[in-house]
Amino acid sequence: MVIMTASTTFQPVLERIAEEIERTPGRGRPADYIPALAARDPRRFGMAVAEPDGTVYGVGDWREPFSAQSLTKVFTLALDLAREGDALWEHVGREPSGNPFNSLVQLEYENGIPRNPFINAGALVVTDRLHTRTGDASGELLAFLRAESGNPDLSFDEEVAASEAAHGDRNAALGHFMASYGNIDNPVPVLLDEYFRQCSITASCADLALATTFLARHGVRADGTRLLTRSQAKQINAIMLTCGTYDAAGDFAYRVGLPGKSGVGGGIIAVVPGRCALCVWSPGLDERGNSVAGMAALDRFTTLTGLSVF
């Protein structure tokens, strides 16, 4: 174990992790149900750690842009929670689902209220509510990510957005089903366009680690302004810990011990409150939609550094 102090650099830890990951034989499979993602090499690997002052350490493909996918749900949630506060929780829950991220099963007997903001149904509700308040949910999200990462070149990947739209029948079903219960404000086609564009944003590990540091700073943005109260930042971190890795959240808490959010593009973001934010990327996924190498890397990070919420 490396005992982390205020003056310790994360770079040697990252380099050790990268060496170990390189020797790992199985890497999973890319998300083949989204054709634009299916061709990514599962052996690609990048990892970055960003400290609250903006210092970033990285290894491997940490500057390589990739499809953020569900990682963006964390930022959309923060932007909406900052605007409407606890009223949001009347429309989406805060409990693990125990079902796949695109499941329709629970919505009917829970009257169109999704279990949490990170399954697809819940993310659709949050995007819908942000769009109602801003008139441009995906644009608001992109502007936030550009500002927090310091990268004005972040953008949507129109090919990925079109690919998701062409294979988005399940998300359309979720949207229409919740609309039938009055839990969607905007026309479902408008909502889906915003949601697919949101998920298509491409960013690197460095970009996303920096963008996530507002949660390590307890809700304070890179420019020093406060986006969330400390209590709201705690709420998001808690939901990331319990719901952020689809139906593998218990295993993630057991192995990694940090608030985290995964995406089927192969990325995972994680937070050590008060200390740093991380992003790891490797496109090969396990059967539950989480990056195989990413999970292993974060497991090794908390083991080597002793940094965990437990």
C-alpha positions as CSV (number, residue, x, y, z in Angstrom):
1,M,0.0,0.0,0.0
2,V,1.1,3.6,-0.7
3,I,0.3,5.9,2.2
4,M,-1.1,9.0,0.5
5,T,-0.1,12.4,2.1
6,A,-0.9,15.9,1.0
7,S,2.4,16.0,-1.0
8,T,2.2,12.6,-2.5
9,T,1.8,12.4,-6.3
10,F,-0.7,10.0,-7.8
11,Q,1.5,9.3,-10.8
12,P,3.4,6.3,-9.5
13,V,0.2,4.7,-8.4
14,L,-1.4,5.1,-11.8
15,E,1.7,3.7,-13.6
16,R,1.7,0.7,-11.3
17,I,-2.0,0.1,-12.0
18,A,-1.5,0.5,-15.8
19,E,1.3,-2.1,-15.7
20,E,-1.0,-4.6,-13.8
21,I,-3.9,-4.0,-16.1
22,E,-1.7,-4.6,-19.2
23,R,-1.1,-8.1,-17.9
24,T,-4.8,-8.8,-17.4
25,P,-6.0,-11.3,-20.0
26,G,-9.8,-10.8,-20.1
27,R,-11.1,-7.4,-21.0
28,G,-14.8,-8.0,-21.8
29,R,-16.6,-6.8,-24.9
30,P,-17.6,-3.4,-26.2
31,A,-21.3,-2.3,-26.3
32,D,-22.3,-4.0,-29.5
33,Y,-25.9,-3.0,-29.3
34,I,-24.8,0.6,-30.2
35,P,-23.1,0.1,-33.6
36,A,-21.0,3.2,-33.3
37,L,-19.4,1.8,-30.1
38,A,-19.0,-1.8,-31.2
39,A,-15.7,-1.4,-33.0
40,R,-13.7,0.0,-30.0
41,D,-10.6,-2.0,-29.0
42,P,-11.3,-3.6,-25.5
43,R,-7.6,-3.4,-24.7
44,R,-7.5,0.4,-24.8
45,F,-7.0,1.8,-21.3
46,G,-6.7,5.2,-19.7
47,M,-6.9,6.6,-16.2
48,A,-6.8,10.1,-14.7
49,V,-6.9,11.6,-11.3
50,A,-7.8,15.2,-10.7
51,E,-7.2,17.0,-7.4
52,P,-9.5,19.8,-6.3
53,D,-7.0,22.5,-7.3
54,G,-7.1,21.3,-10.9
55,T,-3.8,19.2,-10.9
56,V,-4.3,16.2,-13.1
57,Y,-2.3,12.9,-13.3
58,G,-2.8,10.4,-16.0
59,V,-1.7,7.2,-17.6
60,G,-2.3,5.3,-20.8
61,D,-5.0,6.7,-23.1
62,W,-6.0,9.3,-20.6
63,R,-6.2,12.1,-23.2
64,E,-8.2,9.9,-25.8
65,P,-11.8,11.1,-26.2
66,F,-14.4,8.4,-25.8
67,S,-18.2,8.3,-25.6
68,A,-19.2,9.4,-22.1
69,Q,-22.7,7.8,-22.3
70,S,-24.2,7.4,-18.9
71,L,-21.4,9.3,-17.1
72,T,-23.2,12.4,-18.2
73,K,-26.2,11.5,-16.0
74,V,-24.2,12.6,-13.0
75,F,-23.8,16.1,-14.4
76,T,-27.4,16.4,-15.6
77,L,-28.6,15.4,-12.2
78,A,-26.4,18.1,-10.5
79,L,-27.6,20.8,-12.9
80,D,-31.2,20.0,-12.3
81,L,-30.9,19.4,-8.5
82,A,-29.2,22.9,-8.3
83,R,-32.3,24.4,-9.9
84,E,-35.2,22.6,-8.3
85,G,-33.9,21.1,-5.1
86,D,-35.8,18.5,-3.3
87,A,-38.8,18.8,-5.6
88,L,-37.0,16.6,-8.0
89,W,-37.3,13.6,-5.7
90,E,-41.1,13.7,-6.2
91,H,-40.5,12.5,-9.7
92,V,-37.5,10.0,-9.3
93,G,-36.4,7.8,-6.5
94,R,-33.1,7.3,-4.7
95,E,-33.1,3.5,-4.4
96,P,-31.1,0.8,-6.3
97,S,-33.2,-0.9,-8.9
98,G,-31.9,-4.4,-8.9
99,N,-32.8,-4.7,-12.6
100,P,-31.0,-3.9,-15.8
101,F,-30.5,-0.2,-16.6
102,N,-33.1,-0.2,-19.4
103,S,-35.8,-2.3,-17.6
104,L,-39.5,-1.5,-17.9
105,V,-40.4,-3.9,-15.1
106,Q,-40.7,-1.6,-12.0
107,L,-42.3,1.4,-13.7
108,E,-45.8,0.0,-13.9
109,Y,-46.3,-1.0,-10.3
110,E,-44.5,2.1,-9.1
111,N,-46.8,4.4,-11.1
112,G,-44.2,5.7,-13.6
113,I,-41.7,6.9,-10.9
114,P,-38.2,5.5,-11.7
115,R,-36.2,4.0,-8.9
116,N,-33.2,6.3,-9.3
117,P,-31.7,9.0,-11.6
118,F,-29.0,6.6,-13.1
119,I,-31.1,4.0,-14.7
120,N,-32.4,5.0,-18.1
121,A,-35.9,5.8,-17.0
122,G,-34.6,8.0,-14.2
123,A,-32.2,9.8,-16.4
124,L,-34.9,10.5,-18.9
125,V,-37.0,12.2,-16.1
126,V,-34.0,14.3,-15.0
127,T,-33.2,15.3,-18.6
128,D,-36.8,16.2,-19.1
129,R,-37.0,18.4,-16.0
130,L,-33.7,20.1,-16.9
131,H,-35.0,20.8,-20.4
132,T,-38.2,22.3,-19.0
133,R,-36.1,24.7,-16.9
134,T,-33.5,25.6,-19.5
135,G,-35.0,24.9,-22.9
136,D,-31.7,23.2,-23.9
137,A,-30.8,20.4,-21.6
138,S,-28.0,19.0,-23.7
139,G,-26.6,22.4,-24.5
140,E,-26.6,23.3,-20.8
141,L,-24.8,20.0,-20.0
142,L,-22.1,20.6,-22.7
143,A,-21.5,24.1,-21.5
144,F,-21.0,22.8,-17.9
145,L,-18.6,20.1,-19.0
146,R,-16.6,22.5,-21.1
147,A,-16.3,25.0,-18.2
148,E,-15.4,22.4,-15.6
149,S,-12.9,20.5,-17.7
150,G,-11.3,23.7,-19.2
151,N,-11.7,22.1,-22.6
152,P,-13.8,24.2,-25.0
153,D,-13.5,21.6,-27.7
154,L,-15.8,19.1,-26.1
155,S,-18.7,18.3,-28.4
156,F,-21.5,15.9,-29.3
157,D,-20.8,12.9,-31.5
158,E,-23.6,13.1,-34.0
159,E,-22.8,9.6,-35.4
160,V,-23.2,8.1,-31.9
161,A,-26.4,10.1,-31.2
162,A,-27.9,8.9,-34.5
163,S,-26.9,5.3,-33.8
164,E,-28.6,5.4,-30.4
165,A,-31.7,7.0,-31.9
166,A,-31.9,4.3,-34.5
167,H,-31.8,1.7,-31.8
168,G,-33.6,3.6,-29.1
169,D,-37.0,1.8,-29.1
170,R,-36.6,0.7,-25.4
171,N,-35.9,4.3,-24.3
172,A,-38.8,5.5,-26.4
173,A,-41.0,3.0,-24.6
174,L,-39.8,4.2,-21.2
175,G,-40.5,7.8,-22.1
176,H,-44.0,7.1,-23.4
177,F,-44.8,4.9,-20.4
178,M,-43.8,7.6,-17.9
179,A,-45.6,10.3,-19.9
180,S,-48.8,8.2,-19.6
181,Y,-48.4,8.7,-15.8
182,G,-47.8,12.5,-16.2
183,N,-44.1,12.2,-15.2
184,I,-42.7,13.7,-18.4
185,D,-43.3,17.4,-19.4
186,N,-41.9,17.6,-22.9
187,P,-42.9,15.7,-26.1
188,V,-41.2,12.4,-25.9
189,P,-39.4,12.8,-29.3
190,V,-37.9,16.1,-28.1
191,L,-36.8,14.4,-24.8
192,L,-35.2,11.5,-26.7
193,D,-33.3,13.8,-28.9
194,E,-31.9,15.7,-25.9
195,Y,-31.1,12.4,-24.1
196,F,-29.3,10.8,-27.0
197,R,-27.3,14.0,-27.6
198,Q,-26.4,14.1,-23.9
199,C,-25.1,10.5,-24.0
200,S,-23.1,11.1,-27.2
201,I,-20.7,13.7,-25.7
202,T,-17.1,12.6,-26.2
203,A,-14.5,13.5,-23.6
204,S,-11.3,12.1,-22.2
205,C,-10.4,10.7,-18.8
206,A,-8.6,14.0,-18.1
207,D,-11.7,16.0,-19.1
208,L,-14.1,13.9,-17.0
209,A,-11.9,13.7,-13.9
210,L,-11.7,17.5,-13.9
211,A,-15.4,17.9,-14.5
212,T,-16.2,15.6,-11.6
213,T,-14.0,17.5,-9.1
214,F,-17.0,19.7,-8.1
215,L,-18.2,16.7,-6.1
216,A,-14.8,16.3,-4.5
217,R,-15.1,20.0,-3.6
218,H,-18.5,19.4,-2.0
219,G,-20.4,21.2,-4.7
220,V,-18.1,24.0,-5.6
221,R,-17.3,24.6,-9.3
222,A,-13.9,25.1,-10.8
223,D,-14.3,28.9,-10.8
224,G,-15.1,28.9,-7.0
225,T,-18.8,29.5,-7.3
226,R,-21.1,27.0,-5.6
227,L,-23.3,24.8,-7.7
228,L,-24.7,22.6,-5.0
229,T,-25.0,22.8,-1.2
230,R,-22.7,20.4,0.7
231,S,-25.9,18.4,1.5
232,Q,-26.8,18.1,-2.2
233,A,-23.3,17.1,-3.1
234,K,-23.4,14.4,-0.4
235,Q,-26.8,13.2,-1.9
236,I,-25.3,12.8,-5.3
237,N,-22.3,11.0,-4.0
238,A,-24.5,8.7,-2.0
239,I,-26.7,7.8,-5.0
240,M,-23.6,7.2,-7.1
241,L,-22.4,4.7,-4.4
242,T,-25.7,2.9,-4.2
243,C,-26.9,3.1,-7.8
244,G,-24.1,4.3,-10.1
245,T,-23.0,1.0,-11.6
246,Y,-26.3,-0.5,-12.7
247,D,-27.1,-3.7,-10.9
248,A,-23.5,-4.2,-9.8
249,A,-23.5,-1.3,-7.2
250,G,-23.1,-3.7,-4.3
251,D,-20.1,-5.3,-5.9
252,F,-18.6,-1.9,-6.8
253,A,-19.0,-0.7,-3.2
254,Y,-17.4,-3.9,-1.9
255,R,-14.4,-3.8,-4.3
256,V,-13.9,-0.1,-4.8
257,G,-15.6,1.7,-1.9
258,L,-16.1,5.0,-3.7
259,P,-19.1,6.9,-5.2
260,G,-18.9,6.0,-8.9
261,K,-20.8,6.1,-12.1
262,S,-20.2,3.8,-15.1
263,G,-21.2,4.1,-18.8
264,V,-21.4,1.6,-21.6
265,G,-18.8,3.6,-23.5
266,G,-16.3,2.0,-21.1
267,G,-15.9,4.9,-18.7
268,I,-16.2,5.1,-15.0
269,I,-16.0,8.2,-12.9
270,A,-15.4,8.1,-9.1
271,V,-15.1,10.6,-6.2
272,V,-12.9,10.7,-3.1
273,P,-14.7,13.5,-1.3
274,G,-12.3,16.3,-0.3
275,R,-9.4,14.6,-2.0
276,C,-9.8,13.9,-5.8
277,A,-11.9,12.7,-8.6
278,L,-11.0,9.9,-11.0
279,C,-12.0,8.7,-14.5
280,V,-10.9,5.4,-16.0
281,W,-11.7,4.2,-19.5
282,S,-11.5,0.8,-21.2
283,P,-14.2,-0.2,-23.7
284,G,-14.6,-3.9,-22.8
285,L,-17.7,-4.4,-20.7
286,D,-18.8,-7.2,-18.4
287,E,-22.3,-8.7,-18.6
288,R,-23.8,-5.9,-16.5
289,G,-22.4,-3.1,-18.7
290,N,-19.4,-2.0,-16.6
291,S,-15.8,-1.7,-17.8
292,V,-13.9,-4.8,-16.8
293,A,-10.5,-3.1,-16.7
294,G,-12.0,0.0,-15.2
295,M,-13.5,-1.8,-12.3
296,A,-10.2,-3.6,-11.7
297,A,-8.2,-0.4,-11.9
298,L,-10.4,1.4,-9.4
299,D,-10.2,-1.6,-7.1
300,R,-6.4,-1.4,-7.2
301,F,-6.5,2.4,-6.7
302,T,-8.3,2.2,-3.4
303,T,-6.3,-0.8,-2.3
304,L,-3.0,0.8,-3.1
305,T,-3.8,4.3,-1.7
306,G,-6.1,3.5,1.1
307,L,-8.5,6.2,-0.1
308,S,-12.1,5.1,0.3
309,V,-15.2,6.4,2.0
310,F,-15.1,3.4,4.3
